[in-house]
Amino acid sequence: MIMSHRILVCDDDDAVRSSLGFLLTKTGYTPNFASRPEDIIKYINETDFSLVLLDMNFSVSINGDEGIEILRKIKLLKPAIPVILMTAWASVELAVRGIKLGASDFVTKPWNNIQLLKIIETSITLSTNSKKDSDFIKREKPAEFQAIIGEDPKLIEILTIIKRVAPTHAPVLITGESGTGKELIASAIHQYSQRKSQPFVKVNLGGIPASLFESEMFGYRKGAFTDAKTDHTGRFEKANKGTIFLDEIGDLNFTSQVKLLRVLQDQTFERLGDPNSITVDVRVLSATNHNLYSLVNKGVFREDLLYRINLIQIEVPPLRQRINDIPLLAGYFIGQAAKTYSLPVKLISGEANEWLCEQSWPGNVRELKNIMERTLLLSSDNRIKEEDFIVAQNTGRSPDQAKFGSAGTLDEMEKQMIINTIEECDGNLSRSSEKLGISRATLYRKMEKHGIQTEKNE
């Protein structure tokens, strides 16, 4: 049962107001209506609304500027009220402008009732359930989060966000360097949601050629093309009622981005060779190690798609910014590897843990896991020492690394990373240590170890 919320519907079209009024009332909301811009501002001043549905065009204007101006006034008067923009598909670019000014989401006309109600529910839930739960996370970590190891404040904040947004339908964009655990975050969101008993479909978009995008994502009917011997169910259909995880979305080509955007808008698509439309109920999570805003500026990623997938964005920090979690992770990975290979668990010496914490881990958690597994298999003692890690890292060195421009060993990669960071910070060691996620004393020690010198110390 939806708790009664008052919603202001702003549109100069009688039919639109009537249709939305019926839909909202039937669902348990209390709609109020405004057909003129001056009435909107008056109602916002006088009444507390849980949400505003705002059309971008009124009778005196068809370019959307009036809608943008009304949005500005609403956010000035009541910045906490979520505003959902309503626009024609051709004006999606205008809606993106509105998102930048503080709108929480947008829908295109004609809208899909189910999708609109999800957006309304999500927007209201996120605006009213903003209280932090970090103390609860620290005290009583939910079972769904057990695979995410660590106690760093940055990680606790991520778990807090997951706890708050997982029960909603909000699309989430998970960003961060390779190997930081973005898929674990996506899995935790699904497992903590009301969809946890439904499918969790993972798709590596970077691995799907443009020519196969439609057939893989939307499916096809037998005979749709030469090799279509049987019907094929696409990934979106497989994820119906559950969650689809779009990994490496930053690698998706521009043409496929257009097709994906259409599906995310109303969750309706057609299989290849089938004229009938299919509507699904899918929660969308995405991940990338790219800066999508930079890709938008370069013209290789659609801005409207970016704002469609990242109502909530979670930035996963690199391991070098979670130094205190490294011993916890190392111990966890040793335990997991011992189970996998039927070996006794080995303790890690204090000096070895210090060595782990001093590494910069360019491959992040994935690289640490790999080193721990190799070390367990190669070490002969029941206690792991610093030299055991060094042997393991040298054993894992690829003969092709030089060809790809990699430094080879962890020490060599660390040295190059320190040099690059100091250069980026113009020789300022305080800023360099902060960017590297280590103390200045540790930076001095590493510089001495690698023979790195700089003329500028501050």
N, C-alpha and C positions, 0 to 999 in steps of 0.2 A: 504493500500500500504506500503510495507516494505521499509524503507529508505535503500539505497544502502550501504552495508558494504563489505569490502574486507576480504575474508576468505582464509587462507593458508591451503591447503589440502596436508598432508604429508603421502604418501603411495607408496611403490615400485611396487604395482600391477597396471598395466595399466587399467585393467577393473574397479577396484575400483575408480581410479582417474576419469575415463571417466563417470562412473555412478554418482559419487558425483558432478562432474562438471555440468552435465546436470540438476541434481536436484536443485543445488544451483542457477544456471543461470535462470532456469524456475521460481524460487521463488523470484528473484530480487536481489540476492547477486552477488558479483563479486569474482569468485574463481581464486586463483593462485595455482600452483602445484609445489611440490618438491618430487622427488623420491629417493634422496640420503641424508643421514644425514648432510653432509657438505653443501649442498644447503639450507637446512632448516635454519641453523644458519646464512648463508649469507643473505637470504631473510629477516629474523627477524631483522638483523642489518640495512638493507637498506630501508625497507618498513614498514609503519604503517598498521598493520592488526587489525581488530575488533575481530578476533577469529582464533584459530588454531585447526584444526582437525588432531590429531597425532596418527598414527598407532604405536602399541607397538613393532612390530617385523619387521625388515628389512632383506634384503637378507643375510647379514653376521651373523645374530643372530636369533635364534628362542626362546630364553628364556626370551625375554622382557627387558633384562638389557640395551640394546642399547636405547630403547624407554625411559626408566627411566632416562638415562643419558642426552638424548636430552631434556627431560622435565626440568631437573635441569638447563641446560644452558639457555633455554627459559625464565625460571622464574628469572634467574640472570640478563639476558639482559633486559627483558621487563616484570617485575613482574605483571603489571596490565592486561596483555593480558589473557583473559580466554582461557584455553586449554581443549579441549574435547578429551579424549582418546578413541581409537577404538581397540577392542580386541575380541578374540574368547571367547565364553561362558566359556570354560575351564580355561581361564586366568583371571577370574574376580578378583581373589585374587591379581593378579599383578596390576589390575586397582585400587584396594583399596590402594595399596602402592603409586600409582600415586596421588590419592586424598590427601593423607597425605602430599605429596610434593608440593601441590598447584594446582593440576588440578581441574577444576570446576565441571566436571562430566565425565561419561564414557558411551559408547554404545557398544553393542556386535554385532559381525558379525554373520549372516546377519542382518542388521539393519532394523527397521521399519521406512519408510520414514517420516510418520507423526510425530512419536515420536522423531526422530532425529531433525526435523525442530523445534519442540517445545523446545527441549533442547538448540539448537543453539540460538533461539530467546530469551529464558530466560537468558542464559549466557551473551549475548550481552547487554540485557536490564539492568541486575543487575550491569554490569561493567561500563555502561555509565550513569546510573541514580543513582549515589551514593550521590548526594547533600542532606543534611539534611533538613527536612521540619518541624522541631520542632516548629519554630515560627508560622508557619501556623496552626499546630495542636492546639497550645495554643490559637491562635487568632480566629480560625474558625474551630471548631471541626466538622468533617463530620457527617452527620446524621447516617451513618453506625456504628459510634463509640459511640453513645449516651448511650448505655447500659454499657459501660466501664467507671466507675465513678472514678475520681481522678485527681490530678494535680501534683503528685510526679514526679520528673525528670526521674526516672526509668520507670514509666508508660508512660510518654510522649515519651521517646525513643522507647518504644515498639510500640506505635501508629505510630511513624515515620517510623519504619521498616515495619509495616503493610501497610502503604500508599505506600511504595516503592515496596514491593514484591507482593502485592495482585493482581495487573494487569498482572503479569507474570504467567507462568505455574509452577513455582518453587515449589517442595515439601518442606513443612515446618514441622519441629519437634518442638513442644511446650512442654517445660519441666517446672517443678515446683512442690512444695508440693501439697498435696491434699487440695482442697478447695480454691485454689488461682484464679480460673477463667479461666482455660485453654480452656474450651469449648467456653466461650465468645470470646476469642481471635480467635479461629478457625472460629466461626460464623462471626466475623468482617472481617476476611480475605475473606471469601466467599462473603459477602454482598458488599465488596468494589471491587470485581473482576468483570470481564466481564461475569462471569457465574452466577451472582446473581439471574437471572430469572429462572435458572435451579435448579435441585434438590440439596439439601444439606443433604446427608445421613450420619447419625451418627451410628457408630458401637462400642459397648463395647467389645473389643476383649477378655478381661478378663472373660467375661460372656459366651463365646462360647466354649463348650467342643471340644477337638481335633477331636472327631469322627464326629462332625457336622460342622466343619470348611468349608469344600468344599461345602456342600449343602447350607449352609447359605450365603457364600460369592459369590459362582459362580452359584448356582441354580441347578435344576435337571429336567429331563424329567419324565413324567408319566411312572411308571413301572421300574424306575431305581433301586429301592429297594422295599422291601415288603410294606412299608407304603407310598410309593409315589403314591397317588391316582390321583393327578393332576400335571400339570407342575408347577414349582416354580421358580420365578425370583430371582436371587441372588442379593446381595447388590451392587456389582460392576456394574451390568447391570442396576439396578435402578438409580445409580448415573451417568449414561451416559450423557455427555455434562455438567455435574455439578461437584460437589465436594464430595469426600468421606472423612469422619473424622474418623480415626482409633484411638479411645481412648484406653488407657491402653495397648499400644502396647508392653510395657515391660513385660506384663504377658503372651504374646503369646508363646506357646510351640515351641520347636525347629523344629519339623516336619512341623508344619503349617507355620513357618517362611520361609522354603524353597519354599512352594507353593505360598506364598504371594510375595516373591522376583521375581518369574517367571512372575507373573502378572504385577508387577511394572516395570519390564524391558521393556516389549513391549505392555502392556495393552491388552493382548490376553489370552483367557482361554477357557475351554470347560465345559459345564454343565455336571453333572453326567448323564450318560446314553445317551449322545449325542456326536457323533464323530466330529461334525462340530465345528470349532473354532469361537469364538465371539470376535470381537475387539471393544473396547470402548474408549471414550475420557473422561478421568477422572482426575481431579486435586486431589492430595493426600495430606492430612494434617494428622499428627499423634500427639499423646500426651502421656506423661508418667510422673509418679512421681518417677521413678527409674533412677539411673545413668546408662545409657546404656553402657557407656565405661567400667564401672566396670563389668557389666554383660558379656561384650565381653571378658574381661580378665579372667572371671570365666568359659568361654566356654559355656554359656547358651544363648547367643544372637549372631546372625551372624554378623560379622563385615561388610560384603558386604551389608547386609540389612540396617545396621545403616547408611552407607554412601549413600545409595539410598534414604532414607527418610529424610535426614537432610542437603539438600543443603543450607537451611537457618534454623538456630536454634534460637528460642525465649525462653529465660529464664524468667518466670514470678516470680517476687519477692514475698516472703511471706509477710503477712500483717504487721508483726512486723518491717519490713524494710520500711514501708510506713506509718509511724505514723501520719503524717499530713493529710493523706487521710481518717483516721478513722472517724472523725466527719462528713465529707462529705458523706461517705458510710452509717454511722449510720442514718443521716437525710434522705438519699434516701430510705433506707430500712423501716424506720418508715412510710414514705409517701406511699410506695408500699403496706405495710401491712395494712395501713388505708383504702386504696382502696379495697384490697382483702376482708377485714372483715367488710367493711362499717362502720368504726369507724372514729371519728374526729382525725385529725393529732395532735400529742402532741409534744411540744417543749422539747428539752433536755437541762438541766441546765449545766452551765459551769463546775461545780464540777463533774457532771456525765460524761461529755465529757473527763475531765481529767482522770477520773477513767478508761474509755474505752481505752484511749491512754496508760495507764500504764500496761494494760494486755498484755500477750505475744501471745495470740490467736493461739494456736497450730493447731486449725482447720481452721485458716485463714478466708477469706471472708465468706465462707459458715457458719462457726461458728458464726461470727458476725451477719449475717443475721438471724440466728436462734434465737439468744439472743434478737435481736431487736423485732422480731415478738412476742416472748413470753412476753417481757416486755410490749409491747403495750396492749396485751390482759389482763395482770394481774394488771397493775398499775391503781389506782383509781383516781389519780389526773390528771389535764390537763398539768402538767409539770413533766417530768421524772427526778427523782433524783438518786443518786448513789445507795441508798438502794434498789430502784426498780430493778436495774440490778442484785444485789446480790440475791434478792428473786427469780428472773427469772432463774438465773444460778443454784440455789439450786433446784428449781422445775424441771429443766431439767435433773437433775442427774439420771443416770440409775442405778438400783440396781445391774446390772451385770457388772458395770465398773470395780470393784475390780477384778473380775474373769479374765478380759482381761488385767490386769496390768495397767489400767488407774488410775490416781490419784483421779478422781471423780469431785470435783468442779474446777472451773477455777483457784482459788487461790492455790489449792493443785497442780494442773498441772503446774502452773507458778513456784511454789517453786521448784518442781522437775526439771523443765527445767533450772532454774538458777543454781541449784546445779550441774547438768550435764555439763552445759556450762563452769562453773568455773573450774571443774575438767579437762575438755578437754583442757582448756587454762592454765593448771598448776597453777591456782590461780591468774593469771594476770587479774586484774579487767578491765584494759583499753581494752584489747583484748576481754574480756568477754562481755563488754557492746557493743562493736562494732559488735560482732557476734550476739548478741541478738537484735541489732537494736535500742538500747535505749542509753540515755546519761549516763555518769558515775554517775552523781548525782542521776538520777532515779534508777540506779542499787543499789547505797548505800541505798536509801530509801526502796527499795524492800527487800534488805537483812535484814535491821533492822525490817521491817514489819514481815518477815518470820522467824526471829531469825537465819539467816544464818551467820556463822562466818568463816573466813579464815585467815591463818597466813600470806599469801603473798598478799600485796596490789598492787604491781607494777610488 
